[in-house]
């Protein structure tokens, strides 16, 4: 399922969550819930990775791959009340 360019991002993202949740249900795990602030963090990070041509949970800047922050710091910036587990 290729990601859409612009218009249907919300539907695409929900489709990913639905697929993950169907696998979780098959394994008797509770469903994941979407959080708007985390959606924003994910969109920001996806755009950043595309611009810098890298793929990592942590954030890096530019072609030299200079470390910027760990994934948890980025999530906390968008969603201060988060719980990891």
C-alpha positions, -999 to 999 in steps of 0.1 A, spaced: 0 0 0 20 30 -12 17 63 8 -4 90 -9 12 122 -20 -11 146 -1 -49 143 0 -56 109 16 -29 108 43 -54 105 71 -71 76 55 -38 60 47 -26 64 83 -58 49 96 -54 20 72 -20 13 87 -34 14 122 -63 -9 112 -38 -34 97 -16 -34 128 -47 -37 150 -60 -67 131 -26 -85 137 -27 -74 174 -63 -88 177 -52 -121 162 -25 -122 189 -50 -112 217 -34 -78 222 -53 -46 228 -57 -22 198 -35 8 194 -52 42 196 -43 72 175 -33 104 192 -34 136 171 -2 150 187 16 118 179 3 118 144 18 153 140 52 140 154 52 111 130 43 133 100 71 157 109 97 130 113 86 113 80 90 146 62 124 152 79 137 118 69 126 122 33 143 156 31 176 143 46 174 109 27 177 88 59 157 63 78 160 61 115 140 64 147 163 91 160 166 124 142 197 134 121 203 165 101 216 169 66 237 146 44 264 143 71 240 126 94 246 149 124 227 136 154 199 159 165 178 140 191 166 106 202 131 96 192 118 99 228 128 136 229 109 143 197 78 125 210 80 144 243 82 177 225 50 169 207 32 149 235 46 158 269 21 136 288 32 104 269 37 70 285 61 46 270 44 15 284 
